[in-house]
């Protein structure tokens, strides 16, 4: 990993970049219709950029126009027809007019000073090969993936020190910079007690229970089943608790589907003490954090960052998280949250939950610290300002 030094002084005036184009993989539209963290990052950061003209290039869907300008962003949605996908990609196994080629055609029209590709290393490589000129390229990785050596002049953005270290080991000599994740602190904010009670009533959740919240993907690496098992043990200690799960449960024939079925079976045993809210619109997600007494992030894998943690912290829900990946960078034990050493031991996990729920003074102190930390370091306005500074540095 290259250690960057300040450039030598120069009398030349900086040349500001005027137009940037963020490019998404052909998976989710932007803005996303449901939880899609990468596409949400693109939308939220672009809508707050003040000194550049932002464009977003993404996959098209039936419910969105192919081109539009909203929230100060020019959207270019690339349509890949069903007939094309069926005949060429699935039946013939070829891709004569690929998504990358279609994106490159849009970029030729936009003529951006910087092309900023998110979480799509193969797409990034294709675009660098397709698109010529003085444009600078950024590959922005939100998690670990194999990445080919970067071409000269390209920069790698990552969202945490954990990823900075990981990619530094895999791409020696690469120019790697941290541009963190953000949260809308004006939306994700704590509520006073009367408003919390009213919100619980509107969501049809009991006022007399301490709510333990899980929000995220229902899949093995995220660990929600470990939390369900621990909650079963917690019920043997106390009866004033409710487990709320937010996230889509799949029940297909794959590994994630098998995990989903096992989780639903475990929840069935808990009866009315476990409430599954299903998929929640991102525009309403803050409400669930606002009514939580404790938000748990029981990840089994090395979390690249931990979006759920900063959203919960911003909204006033104390966080208990495993010591995985980038989570300890955000959740500092006893300061901005609490860390869990072993989510696989349901008895110890339950005792940790009970200990925290009983210590209301400690929870309140951490709640206030966590909110202040997120406002200072992860508000979208701060992230967008850092991003804009990075763009101008690259332009010069």
For each residue, the residues with C-beta under 8 A, 3 or more apart:
1: 164 167 168 171 172 173 174 176
2: 173 174 175 176
3:
4: 175 177
5:
6:
7: 10 396
8:
9:
10: 7
11:
12:
13:
14: 392 395 396
15: 395 396
16: 51 52 392 395
17: 20 52 113 114 391 392 394 395
18: 52 53 113
19: 52 53 55 110 111 112 113
20: 17 49 52 53 54 55 112 113 114 115 116 391
21: 54 55 56 57 106 107 110 112 114 115 116
22: 42 46 54 55 56 57 116 117 118
23: 56 57 58 103 107 115 116 117 118 120 123 127
24: 27 28 30 38 39 42 56 57 58 59 118 120
25: 38 59 118 119 120 123
26: 58 59 78 80 99
27: 24 36 39 59
28: 24 32 33 36 38 39 58 59
29: 32 33 39 58 59 60 61 64 77
30: 24 39 42 43 56 58 75
31: 39 40 43
32: 28 29 35 36 39 40 43 282
33: 28 29 61 63
34: 248 279 281 282
35: 32 40 216 217 247 279 280 282 285
36: 27 28 32 39 40
37: 40 41 142 181 307
38: 24 25 28 41 42 118 119 142
39: 24 27 28 29 30 31 32 36 42 43 58 118
40: 31 32 35 36 37 43 44 282
41: 37 38 44 45 118 142 181 182
42: 22 24 30 38 39 45 46 56 58 118
43: 30 31 32 39 40 46 47 56 71 73
44: 40 41 47 48 182 184 380
45: 41 42 48 49 182 380 383 384 387
46: 22 42 43 49 54 56 71 72 73 384
47: 43 44 54 71 72 73
48: 44 45 380 381 383 384
49: 20 45 46 52 54 72 384 387 388
50: 384 388
51: 16 388 392
52: 16 17 18 19 20 49 388 391
53: 18 19 20 74
54: 20 21 22 46 47 49 72 73 74
55: 19 20 21 22 73 74 75 76 110 112
56: 21 22 23 24 30 42 43 46 73 74 75 76
57: 21 22 23 24 76 77 78 103 106 107 110
58: 23 24 26 28 29 30 39 42 75 76 77 78
59: 24 25 26 27 28 29 77 78 80 99
60: 29 64 66 77 78 79 80
61: 29 33 64 77
62:
63: 33
64: 29 60 61 68 75 77
65: 68 75 77
66: 60 76 77 78 79
67: 74 75 76 77
68: 64 65 74 75
69: 72 73 74 75
70: 73 75
71: 43 46 47
72: 46 47 49 54 69
73: 43 46 47 54 55 56 69 70
74: 53 54 55 56 67 68 69 110
75: 30 55 56 58 64 65 67 68 69 70
76: 55 56 57 58 66 67 106 110
77: 29 57 58 59 60 61 64 65 66 67
78: 26 57 58 59 60 66 99 102 103 106
79: 60 66
80: 26 59 60 84 85 99 102
81: 84 85
82: 85 86
83: 86 87
84: 80 81 87 88 89 97
85: 80 81 82 88 89 90
86: 82 83 89 90 91
87: 83 84 90 91 92
88: 84 85 91 92 94 95 96
89: 84 85 86 92 93 94 95
90: 85 86 87 93
91: 86 87 88
92: 87 88 89
93: 89 90
94: 88 89
95: 88 89 98
96: 88
97: 84 101 102
98: 95 101 102 126
99: 26 59 78 80 102 103 123
100: 103 104 123 126 127 130
101: 97 98 104 105 126 130
102: 78 80 97 98 99 105 106
103: 23 57 78 99 100 106 107 123 127
104: 100 101 107 108 126 127 130 131
105: 101 102 108 109
106: 21 57 76 78 102 103 109 110
107: 21 23 57 103 104 110 111 112 115 127 131 135
108: 104 105 111 131
109: 105 106
110: 19 21 55 57 74 76 106 107
111: 19 107 108
112: 19 20 21 55 107 115 135
113: 17 18 19 20 134 135 136 395
114: 17 20 21 135 136 137 138 391 394 395
115: 20 21 23 107 112 127 131 135 136 137 138
116: 20 21 22 23 138 140 157
117: 22 23 120 123 124 127 137 138 139 140
118: 22 23 24 25 38 39 41 42 140 142
119: 25 38 140 141 142 143 145
120: 23 24 25 117 123 124
121: 124 125 139 141 145 146 147 148
122: 125 126
123: 23 25 99 100 103 117 120 126 127
124: 117 120 121 127 128 137 139
125: 121 122 128 129 148
126: 98 100 101 104 122 123 129 130
127: 23 100 103 104 107 115 117 123 124 130 131 137
128: 124 125 131 137 151 154
129: 125 126
130: 100 101 104 126 127
131: 104 107 108 115 127 128 135
132:
133:
134: 113
135: 107 112 113 114 115 131
136: 113 114 115 153 154 155 394 395
137: 114 115 117 124 127 128 151 153 154 155
138: 114 115 116 117 154 155 156 157 394
139: 117 121 124 147 150 154 155 156 157
140: 116 117 118 119 156 157 158 179
141: 119 121 144 145 147 156 157 158 159 163 167
142: 37 38 41 118 119 158 159 181 304 305
143: 119 163 304
144: 141 163 166 167 302 304
145: 119 121 141
146: 121 170
147: 121 139 141 150 156 167 170 171
148: 121 125
149: 171 174
150: 139 147 154 155 156 171 174 175
151: 128 137 154
152:
153: 136 137
154: 128 136 137 138 139 150 151 175
155: 136 137 138 139 150 175 176 177 394
156: 138 139 140 141 147 150 167 171 174 175 176 177
157: 116 138 139 140 141 176 177 178 179 390
158: 140 141 142 163 164 167 176 177 178 179
159: 141 142 163 178 179 180 181 304 305 326
160: 163 164 178 180 304 305 325 326 329
161: 164 165 178 326 329
162: 165 166 302 303 304 305 325 326 329
163: 141 143 144 158 159 160 166 167 304 305 326
164: 1 158 160 161 167 168 176 178
165: 161 162 168 169
166: 144 162 163 169 170
167: 1 141 144 147 156 158 163 164 170 171 174 176
168: 1 164 165 171 172 174 176
169: 165 166 172
170: 146 147 166 167
171: 1 147 149 150 156 167 168 174 176
172: 1 168 169
173: 1 2
174: 1 2 149 150 156 167 168 171
175: 2 4 150 154 155 156
176: 1 2 155 156 157 158 164 167 168 171
177: 4 155 156 157 158 390
178: 157 158 159 160 161 164
179: 140 157 158 159 383 386 387 390
180: 159 160 305 377 378 383 386
181: 37 41 142 159 305 307 310 378 383
182: 41 44 45 310 378 379 380 382 383 384
183: 188 307 310 311 314 374 378 379 380
184: 44 187 188 379 380
185: 188 189 314 374 375 378 379 380
186: 189
187: 184 286
188: 183 184 185 286 289 311 314 315
189: 185 186 286 290 314 315 316 371
190: 290 315 316 367 371
191: 195 196 199 290 316
192: 195 196
193: 196 197
194: 197 198
195: 191 192 198 199
196: 191 192 193 199 200 290 291
197: 193 194 200 201 207
198: 194 195 201 202
199: 191 195 196 202 203 287 290 291
200: 196 197 203 205 206 207 211 291
201: 197 198 204 205 207
202: 198 199
203: 199 200 287 288 291
204: 201
205: 200 201 209 211 242 244 275 291
206: 200 209 242
207: 197 200 201
208: 240
209: 205 206 240 241 242
210: 240 241 242 293 294 357
211: 200 205 241 242 243 244 291 292 293 294
212: 227 231 234 241 242 243 244 292 293 294 295 296 353
213: 244 246 288 289 292 294 295 296 312 317
214: 224 227 243 244 245 246 247 295 296 298
215: 246 247 280 285 288 289 295 308 311 312
216: 35 222 224 246 247 297 308
217: 35 222 247 248
218: 222 224 245 247 248 249 250 256 259 260 263
219: 222 256 259 260
220: 223 225 255 256 259 300
221: 299 300 301
222: 216 217 218 219 298 299 300 301
223: 220 226 227 298 299 300 322 343
224: 214 216 218 227 228 245 247 263 298
225: 220 228 229 259 262 263 266
226: 223 229 230 298 300 343 344 346 349
227: 212 214 223 224 230 231 243 296 298 343 349
228: 224 225 231 232 243 245 263 266 267 270 274
229: 225 226 232 233 266 346 349
230: 226 227 233 234 343 346 349 350 353
231: 212 227 228 234 235 241 243 270 273 274 350 353
232: 228 229 235 236 266 269 270 346 350
233: 229 230 236 237 346 347 349 350
234: 212 230 231 237 238 241 350 353 354
235: 231 232 238 239 241 270 273
236: 232 233 350
237: 233 234 350 351 354
238: 234 235 241 354 357
239: 235
240: 208 209 210
241: 209 210 211 212 231 234 235 238 273 357
242: 205 206 209 210 211 212 273 274 275
243: 211 212 214 227 228 231 267 270 273 274 275
244: 205 211 212 213 214 275 277 288 292
245: 214 218 224 228 263 267 274 275 276 277
246: 213 214 215 216 277 278 279 280 285 288
247: 35 214 215 216 217 218 224 278 279
248: 34 217 218 278 279
249: 218 260 263 264 276 278
250: 218 254 256 257 260
251: 257 260 261 264
252: 256 257
253: 257 258
254: 250 257 258
255: 220 258 259
256: 218 219 220 250 252 259 260
257: 250 251 252 253 254 260 261
258: 253 254 255 261 262
259: 218 219 220 225 255 256 262 263
260: 218 219 249 250 251 256 257 263 264
261: 251 257 258 264 265
262: 225 258 259 265 266
263: 218 224 225 228 245 249 259 260 266 267
264: 249 251 260 261 267 268 276
265: 261 262 268 269
266: 225 228 229 232 262 263 269 270
267: 228 243 245 263 264 270 274 276
268: 264 265 271
269: 232 265 266
270: 228 231 232 235 243 266 267 273 274
271: 268 274
272: 275
273: 231 235 241 242 243 270
274: 228 231 242 243 245 267 270 271
275: 205 242 243 244 245 272
276: 245 249 264 267
277: 244 245 246 280 288
278: 246 247 248 249
279: 34 35 246 247 248
280: 35 215 246 277 284 285 288
281: 34 284 285
282: 32 34 35 40 285
283:
284: 280 281 287 288
285: 35 215 246 280 281 282 288 289 311
286: 187 188 189 289 290 311 315
287: 199 203 284 290 291
288: 203 213 215 244 246 277 280 284 285 291 292
289: 188 213 215 285 286 292 295 311 312 314 315 316 317
290: 189 190 191 196 199 286 287 315 316 317
291: 196 199 200 203 205 211 287 288
292: 211 212 213 244 288 289 295 312 317
293: 210 211 212 317 318 357 363
294: 210 211 212 213 317 318 319 320 353 356 357 363
295: 212 213 214 215 289 292 308 309 312 317 318 319 320
296: 212 213 214 227 319 320 321 353
297: 216 303 306 308 309 312 319 320 321 322 327 331
298: 214 222 223 224 226 227 321 322 340 343 349
299: 221 222 223 303 306 321 322 324 325 327
300: 220 221 222 223 226 322 324 343
301: 221 222 324 325
302: 144 162 324 325 326
303: 162 297 299 306 322 324 325 326 327
304: 142 143 144 159 160 162 163 325 326
305: 142 159 160 162 163 180 181 325 326 330
306: 297 299 303 309 310 321 325 326 327 330 331
307: 37 181 183 310 311
308: 215 216 295 297 311 312
309: 295 297 306 312 313 319 321 327 330 331 337
310: 181 182 183 306 307 313 314 330 374 378
311: 183 188 215 285 286 289 307 308 314 315
312: 213 215 289 292 295 297 308 309 315 317 318 319
313: 309 310 317 318 319 330 331 336 337 370 371 373 374
314: 183 185 188 189 289 310 311 370 371 374 375 378
315: 188 189 190 286 289 290 311 312
316: 189 190 191 289 290 367 371
317: 213 289 290 292 293 294 295 312 313 367
318: 293 294 295 312 313 337 338 356 363 366 367 370
319: 294 295 296 297 309 312 313 331 336 337 338 370
320: 294 295 296 297 337 338 339 340 352 353 356
321: 296 297 298 299 306 309 324 327 328 331 337 338 339 340
322: 223 297 298 299 300 303 327 339 340 341 343
323: 327 328 339 340 341
324: 299 300 301 302 303 321 327
325: 160 162 299 301 302 303 304 305 306
326: 159 160 161 162 163 302 303 304 305 306 329 330
327: 297 299 303 306 309 321 322 323 324 330 331 339
328: 321 323 331 332 333 339
329: 160 161 162 326
330: 305 306 309 310 313 326 327 336 337 373
331: 297 306 309 313 319 321 327 328 336 337 338 339
332: 328 335 336 337
333: 328 337 338 339
334: 338 362 366
335: 332 366 369
336: 313 319 330 331 332 366 369 370 373
337: 309 313 318 319 320 321 330 331 332 333 366 370
338: 318 319 320 321 331 333 334 352 356 366
339: 320 321 322 323 327 328 331 333
340: 298 320 321 322 323 343 349 352
341: 322 323
342: 345 348 349
343: 223 226 227 230 298 300 322 340 349
344: 226
345: 342 348 349
346: 226 229 230 232 233 349 350
347: 233 350 351
348: 342 345 351 352
349: 226 227 229 230 233 298 340 342 343 345 346 352 353
350: 230 231 232 233 234 236 237 346 347 353 354
351: 237 347 348 354 355
352: 320 338 340 348 349 355 356
353: 212 230 231 234 294 296 320 349 350 356 357
354: 234 237 238 350 351 357 358
355: 351 352 358 359
356: 294 318 320 338 352 353 359 362 363
357: 210 238 241 293 294 353 354 363
358: 354 355
359: 355 356 362 363
360: 363 364
361: 364 365
362: 334 356 359 365 366
363: 293 294 318 356 357 359 360 366 367
364: 360 361 367 368
365: 361 362 368 369
366: 318 334 335 336 337 338 362 363 369 370
367: 190 316 317 318 363 364 370 371
368: 364 365 371 372
369: 335 336 365 366 372 373
370: 313 314 318 319 336 337 366 367 373 374
371: 189 190 313 314 316 367 368 374 375
372: 368 369 375 376
373: 313 330 336 369 370 376 377 378
374: 183 185 310 313 314 370 371 377 378 379
375: 185 314 371 372 378 379
376: 372 373 379 382
377: 180 373 374 382
378: 180 181 182 183 185 310 314 373 374 375 382 383
379: 182 183 184 185 374 375 376 382 383
380: 44 45 48 182 183 184 185 383 384
381: 48 384 385
382: 182 376 377 378 379 385 386
383: 45 48 179 180 181 182 378 379 380 386 387
384: 45 46 48 49 50 182 380 381 387 388
385: 381 382 388 389
386: 179 180 382 383 389 390
387: 45 49 179 383 384 390 391
388: 49 50 51 52 384 385 391 392
389: 385 386 392 393
390: 157 177 179 386 387 393 394
391: 17 20 52 114 387 388 394 395
392: 14 16 17 51 388 389 395 396
393: 389 390 396
394: 17 114 136 138 155 390 391
395: 14 15 16 17 113 114 136 391 392
396: 7 14 15 392 393
